Structures are given as C-alpha cells and as structure tokens.
Amino acid sequence: MASLLEAMSEKIVILPIHGIGGISKTTFARLIYNDPKFNCYSQVWVHVSQRFDSNKIYKSIILQLSGKEGLANECKMIHSRLKKLLCGKKILIVLDDLWEDNQFLLLELKDMLYHDDSNITILVTTRSELIAERICTNLQPHKILPLTNNMCWDLIKQRSGFKDRNDKEQLMGIGWEIAKKCGGVALAALSLGFTLRPMNFHEWMKVKDSDIWNEPVSKDLFLPNHVLASLMLSYSYMSPCLKPCFTYCATFPKGHNIVKDDLIYQWIALDFVKPTKLLSNMELCERYIVQLLGLSFFQQPVSPKTSEAYYKQATFFTMHDLVHDLAISLLGNNILDQSKQGPCEYWI
C-alpha cells in the first residue's frame, strides 16, 4: 500500500503480484482492492485466465464502469467507449490470473488502459515472474512467498478445530508432518484442515502416509505437485453423493460467478441429489454448499455483479483455478474446456 500510494501521482500505476499457484495472490489483491484508501475509486475486477482475449477484458471493464453491457463488437467502437469511461476518473482495476507473455499484447493492453486525464491503478496477478516484469511500470513486481510450516500448521489447526480435541497430544506430530507437505500454500492447508476435522488418529495417519503425495499430479512448472495432491486428498474423502456435485462445477468457465440457486436446481435436475427421510433435496444441497465452502473449493467472489435486480438478490460462488483444474482432471475428456477453445458462446 505504501508503494502504491507513493506512485499514485502517476497517470497509470501497475503493480504485478506473482507467485506459484495457490499461494494467495488473489487474496493479497483482494486486501488492496477492499482497502478504504480506494473507496473514492471506481473499481473493476477482471478474471483474465489462460486464453487471453483483450476485447473480452475491455468489455468487462466497460460493463463494470457503466453498468451496461457493450453491444458493440468492433474493436474501434469498444476502444472508443472504453476511453470515454476512463476519462477524468480515479480507477482501480484488478487483472486476475494473467498468463499472456507476448510483449506486444501486454504493451497494447497498457496503452488501452492509459489516459492523460485519469488516475489508473492496476493490480495484476500472475504465476509468471517474466509476465510480472514485462507488464510492470514504475513499481517493482511483488512476489508472494510461501507460508512457513508453522503458518500452515496454524491454518490446519484452525480449520480442524484442533484446540477443542481431546487427542491433541497424539495428533501434534502427525499434524506437523501434514503441514510440511502443504509446501507453504494456504489453499492446501485450509482444504486439508477442514478434511481432517471429523477424523480420528488413524485417519490422520492415513492422510499423512497417503500415496497421493508421491504421485505426479501436476505438469505445471508454476505449480508444485503437493498443491494438487492436497486437493486430491480432500476430494478423495468427500462423501460419494457430494463428488458428482463438485465435479459438475467443471462445466463452468474459470473465474465464472456461479449462482447458488441455479447450481442447486441443476444438481437436482441431474439427479445428483438423493433425498433422505430426514432431509429434503434443498436441505441436502445447502449442506453440500457448506461443505464445499469449508473445503475452500467454493469461495465468495470479489468482482462486482451486473446491475440487474436478479443478480442483486443472488448468492454467488467462484472456484479457485486449481480447484477448477482438479474438477476438470476428474472428469477427463467428458468436458469441453472453453479456456482452450476459440471464441465460442456455448458450453456442453
């Protein structure tokens, strides 16, 4: 914040935030985004993802600044409208999860968001240090460092209700070993902590000694194997009824705001939910939502919603990119991954 405030006299300030997958780059950006010092700024949050589409980014910015979706598809009209909306304003823009490393495209992006009469502050989250260096302006990129093992253990203790357990002494050493396997990644510690909550001593041992830790789960250079391994472990201990409900969420694009009620009706329509004598379909779905939030498989979204009345009343969730990757890997070839497709509008 000190660095940003010092640089705010500039017309455009870009602060890249980089680090490995799951290291809490988005959480860090959210803290800045919600800081009271930016209350007087118009605010925009754009999930960029792997398939870079500059017009899609500009349209999202236009929608969030004006409250109206741009109908124009021609580049000149999009650019003209964007420039008018940027003129004479203080604006904070978050470009979350940027993967594009083409210098010319990044320069074009910076030029489009620059305006002589405006004060534009841009936060960029990315896994790549190279991208961070290429898009930065007068501020040095900020690298998110891994948590210490002690920090991971603290998160696991919080999520597992450790302080209220009668077998704390027995579990202390095992929990510490599990914390070390999280590799300093908060998402891994949070998910595992919630998974461990109902487990006994022997089940904690099974988690610690699981073969999943040694299996090659990820080919991503920016994503250490233990991160997806921890998520895979949490998934493996899900109830059988919850598993298809979770993997179905892979059908939504990365960064998509999932409407809670819509999702519940889809689960029921697809016969994923089996009512019991004690619980109705809706009550079971509410429990599933709570479970997925506890695992950090669902998160509360950051980005503003459209101005339509329906969306003002709705509850939204998003999925962390790594959780989305897990869901896609579990479905295998049974899903069309839009992030790797051309510009199409429909999902199957």
C-alpha distance (Angstrom), angle and dihedral (degrees) to the residues before:
residue distance angle dihedral
M1 . . .
A2 3.78 . .
S3 3.80 91.3 .
L4 3.81 92.4 47.1
L5 3.80 93.9 48.3
E6 3.78 90.7 49.3
A7 3.82 91.6 52.3
M8 3.81 97.6 42.9
S9 3.79 93.2 99.5
E10 3.80 87.0 73.1
K11 3.82 120.3 93.4
I12 3.80 91.1 -122.2
V13 3.79 129.6 15.8
I14 3.81 121.9 -173.5
L15 3.79 120.1 -169.3
P16 3.82 112.9 -174.2
I17 3.81 116.4 -156.9
H18 3.80 113.3 -161.5
G19 3.80 139.6 175.8
I20 3.79 142.5 118.6
G21 3.81 122.0 -51.8
G22 3.80 113.9 -74.7
I23 3.82 94.2 15.8
S24 3.86 91.8 122.6
K25 3.81 101.4 -101.6
T26 3.80 90.9 144.9
T27 3.81 91.3 47.7
F28 3.80 89.2 51.9
A29 3.82 91.4 49.7
R30 3.82 89.4 48.1
L31 3.82 91.1 56.7
I32 3.80 90.3 55.9
Y33 3.81 92.5 41.7
N34 3.82 91.0 54.6
D35 3.80 95.6 43.0
P36 3.84 112.3 123.1
K37 3.81 89.8 -127.7
F38 3.81 87.2 74.4
N39 3.82 95.7 49.4
C40 3.80 91.0 106.0
Y41 3.82 91.8 52.7
S42 3.78 127.6 92.2
Q43 3.81 103.3 -119.9
V44 3.79 131.7 -145.2
W45 3.82 130.2 179.7
V46 3.82 118.8 -167.9
H47 3.80 125.0 -178.0
V48 3.82 103.3 -148.0
S49 3.85 103.7 178.7
Q50 3.80 129.2 176.0
R51 3.78 100.2 -51.5
F52 3.80 103.4 68.5
D53 3.81 112.4 -146.8
S54 3.82 111.8 170.7
N55 3.82 94.3 -169.7
K56 3.80 90.4 52.4
I57 3.82 88.8 52.6
Y58 3.80 92.1 49.3
K59 3.81 92.3 46.9
S60 3.80 91.0 51.6
I61 3.81 90.4 51.1
I62 3.83 90.6 48.7
L63 3.82 91.4 49.8
Q64 3.80 93.7 49.7
L65 3.82 95.2 44.7
S66 3.81 97.0 43.9
G67 3.80 102.7 26.1
K68 3.79 87.8 -130.4
E69 3.76 127.2 100.6
G70 3.79 113.2 -123.5
L71 3.77 111.7 -118.2
A72 3.79 93.7 -167.7
N73 3.78 117.9 99.7
E74 3.80 99.7 179.9
C75 3.80 112.4 104.2
K76 3.82 94.1 -132.4
M77 3.80 92.8 54.3
I78 3.82 92.7 45.8
H79 3.80 91.3 49.2
S80 3.80 92.7 46.7
R81 3.80 93.3 51.5
L82 3.80 92.2 45.6
K83 3.81 91.9 52.4
K84 3.83 90.9 51.2
L85 3.81 91.7 50.9
L86 3.81 92.7 48.9
C87 3.80 93.9 48.8
G88 3.81 115.7 114.8
K89 3.80 96.7 -9.0
K90 3.78 140.0 118.8
I91 3.78 105.5 -128.1
L92 3.81 134.2 178.3
I93 3.81 113.2 -159.4
V94 3.80 125.7 -174.8
L95 3.81 116.8 -160.7
D96 3.79 100.5 -166.6
D97 3.82 122.0 -159.7
L98 3.80 103.2 3.1
W99 3.82 115.7 -173.1
E100 3.82 102.3 165.8
D101 3.82 112.3 111.6
N102 3.83 99.7 173.8
Q103 3.82 104.9 124.2
F104 3.80 94.0 -149.7
L105 3.82 93.7 51.8
L106 3.81 91.2 46.8
L107 3.81 90.9 49.2
E108 3.81 90.2 49.7
L109 3.80 89.6 50.8
K110 3.81 91.5 51.9
D111 3.82 91.9 47.4
M112 3.80 91.9 50.8
L113 3.80 92.1 52.7
Y114 3.81 94.5 46.1
H115 3.80 119.8 95.8
D116 3.82 128.3 171.7
D117 3.80 94.4 -138.4
S118 3.81 97.4 43.8
N119 3.77 140.5 78.1
I120 3.82 107.0 -137.5
T121 3.81 122.2 -176.8
I122 3.80 115.1 -173.3
L123 3.80 127.9 -170.1
V124 3.80 115.4 -164.3
T125 3.80 123.3 -168.5
T126 3.79 118.2 -161.4
R127 3.78 140.0 153.3
S128 3.81 91.5 -137.0
E129 3.79 123.3 84.5
L130 3.83 88.6 -162.7
I131 3.82 92.1 58.3
A132 3.81 90.0 45.8
E133 3.81 90.5 54.6
R134 3.81 93.5 46.0
I135 3.79 97.1 50.8
C136 3.80 100.5 39.4
T137 3.81 120.9 105.1
N138 3.79 121.3 -170.8
L139 3.81 96.5 -22.3
Q140 3.78 124.7 79.0
P141 3.83 114.5 -119.7
H142 3.80 114.3 -97.8
K143 3.79 115.6 -130.5
I144 3.80 118.7 -152.2
L145 3.78 108.0 -139.1
P146 3.82 123.2 -148.9
L147 3.78 118.8 -94.7
T148 3.77 117.2 -104.9
N149 3.81 118.7 -105.9
N150 3.81 88.0 -107.4
M151 3.80 90.8 56.0
C152 3.80 91.7 49.8
W153 3.80 90.1 49.1
D154 3.82 90.1 50.6
L155 3.83 90.1 53.3
I156 3.80 91.6 48.4
K157 3.81 90.8 49.6
Q158 3.81 91.4 50.5
R159 3.81 94.7 48.7
S160 3.81 95.3 41.7
G161 3.82 95.4 49.6
F162 3.80 87.8 -120.9
K163 3.82 98.3 164.3
D164 3.82 92.4 60.2
R165 3.82 95.5 50.4
N166 3.79 122.6 107.9
D167 3.82 92.7 -147.6
K168 3.82 97.4 56.4
E169 3.80 93.9 126.2
Q170 3.80 92.8 54.5
L171 3.79 94.0 46.1
M172 3.82 98.8 44.9
G173 3.81 97.2 87.5
I174 3.81 94.4 40.0
G175 3.80 92.0 49.0
W176 3.79 91.1 50.6
E177 3.81 90.6 53.5
I178 3.81 90.7 49.7
A179 3.82 89.9 49.1
K180 3.81 90.4 55.4
K181 3.81 89.7 54.8
C182 3.83 90.3 59.3
G183 3.80 89.4 75.6
G184 3.79 93.9 -141.3
V185 3.83 93.2 -61.1
A186 3.81 115.3 137.1
L187 3.82 94.7 -155.9
A188 3.81 90.5 57.7
A189 3.82 92.9 48.5
L190 3.81 94.3 46.4
S191 3.79 94.2 48.4
L192 3.81 94.2 45.6
G193 3.79 92.5 45.1
F194 3.79 91.8 57.1
T195 3.81 91.1 44.9
L196 3.82 90.8 53.3
R197 3.82 94.4 50.1
P198 3.86 98.5 92.1
M199 3.82 95.2 33.0
N200 3.79 129.1 108.0
F201 3.81 129.3 -139.4
H202 3.81 95.2 -82.6
E203 3.81 92.5 49.0
W204 3.81 91.0 50.8
M205 3.80 87.0 53.4
K206 3.82 90.7 51.2
V207 3.80 90.7 53.0
K208 3.80 91.6 49.1
D209 3.81 93.4 49.1
S210 3.80 98.1 38.1
D211 3.82 116.9 138.8
I212 3.81 88.9 -134.7
W213 3.81 89.5 81.0
N214 3.80 89.9 64.4
E215 3.80 99.0 42.1
P216 3.84 118.4 100.0
V217 3.80 100.1 -113.8
S218 3.82 102.1 158.9
K219 3.80 134.4 45.0
D220 3.82 92.4 -175.5
L221 3.82 111.7 115.5
F222 3.80 89.7 -152.5
L223 3.80 92.1 52.9
P224 3.80 120.5 67.4
N225 3.80 113.7 -141.5
H226 3.82 94.9 -116.4
V227 3.81 93.0 66.0
L228 3.81 96.3 63.6
A229 3.81 89.7 34.2
S230 3.80 90.3 60.6
L231 3.82 91.2 48.6
M232 3.79 90.5 47.4
L233 3.80 89.5 52.8
S234 3.80 91.3 51.3
Y235 3.80 89.6 49.9
S236 3.82 92.2 48.8
Y237 3.83 90.1 58.9
M238 3.82 94.3 49.4
S239 3.78 117.7 114.5
P240 3.83 111.7 -95.9
C241 3.82 90.6 -116.5
L242 3.81 92.9 55.2
K243 3.82 96.3 49.1
P244 3.84 98.0 74.5
C245 3.81 90.2 43.9
F246 3.79 89.5 55.7
T247 3.81 98.2 43.4
Y248 3.82 90.3 48.4
C249 3.82 87.0 66.6
A250 3.82 88.5 71.5
T251 3.83 86.0 78.7
F252 3.81 89.2 73.7
P253 3.82 118.0 82.5
K254 3.80 118.6 -105.7
G255 3.78 111.6 -85.8
H256 3.81 91.9 18.3
N257 3.81 118.5 149.4
I258 3.80 103.0 -124.6
V259 3.81 112.9 -150.7
K260 3.79 107.6 -134.3
D261 3.82 98.6 -143.4
D262 3.80 92.9 44.7
L263 3.80 90.6 51.6
I264 3.81 92.5 49.4
Y265 3.82 91.9 51.3
Q266 3.80 90.2 49.0
W267 3.82 91.6 51.1
I268 3.81 90.3 50.9
A269 3.82 93.7 44.4
L270 3.81 90.7 52.0
D271 3.83 90.2 51.1
F272 3.80 93.7 -119.4
V273 3.81 91.1 132.6
K274 3.80 122.2 69.4
P275 3.83 114.5 -166.3
T276 3.78 119.3 -137.0
K277 3.80 132.8 -153.1
L278 3.80 89.3 -96.2
L279 3.81 103.2 35.4
S280 3.79 132.4 47.4
N281 3.80 124.4 -142.9
M282 3.80 91.6 -97.6
E283 3.81 93.4 48.4
L284 3.81 91.1 50.4
C285 3.80 91.2 49.0
E286 3.80 90.5 51.5
R287 3.81 88.4 53.7
Y288 3.80 90.9 49.3
I289 3.81 90.3 52.1
V290 3.82 90.8 51.2
Q291 3.82 89.8 49.4
L292 3.82 93.5 50.8
L293 3.80 91.2 47.4
G294 3.80 90.3 49.7
L295 3.81 90.4 52.3
S296 3.84 89.5 49.1
F297 3.82 86.6 -121.6
F298 3.82 85.3 122.0
Q299 3.79 121.8 41.1
Q300 3.78 135.2 -176.5
P301 3.82 109.0 -101.0
V302 3.78 123.4 -116.1
S303 3.77 101.8 -158.0
P304 3.80 122.5 93.8
K305 3.78 117.8 -107.0
T306 3.77 129.3 -127.2
S307 3.78 117.5 -85.8
E308 3.79 94.7 -112.1
A309 3.81 113.8 124.2
Y310 3.82 92.9 -126.0
Y311 3.76 92.8 59.8
K312 3.80 92.7 46.8
Q313 3.81 88.0 61.8
A314 3.81 96.3 42.8
T315 3.80 131.3 95.5
F316 3.79 114.8 -133.2
F317 3.79 136.2 -161.0
T318 3.77 133.6 -172.5
M319 3.79 131.0 -162.4
H320 3.79 123.3 -130.3
D321 3.81 110.1 -114.1
L322 3.81 91.4 -115.3
V323 3.81 91.3 51.4
H324 3.80 88.6 49.6
D325 3.83 89.2 50.2
L326 3.80 89.0 52.4
A327 3.81 92.2 51.2
I328 3.81 91.4 49.4
S329 3.81 92.2 48.2
L330 3.80 90.0 52.1
L331 3.80 92.0 52.1
G332 3.81 91.8 47.3
N333 3.81 112.7 -172.5
N334 3.79 94.7 -11.3
I335 3.80 93.2 96.4
L336 3.78 137.5 61.2
D337 3.81 106.9 -129.0
Q338 3.80 104.2 -145.1
S339 3.79 92.9 -166.8
K340 3.83 87.7 70.8
Q341 3.82 96.0 42.4
G342 3.74 134.0 84.6
P343 3.80 122.5 -97.9
C344 3.80 101.2 -59.0
E345 3.77 129.2 149.1
Y346 3.79 103.7 -148.2
W347 3.79 135.7 75.9
I348 3.77 130.2 -158.3
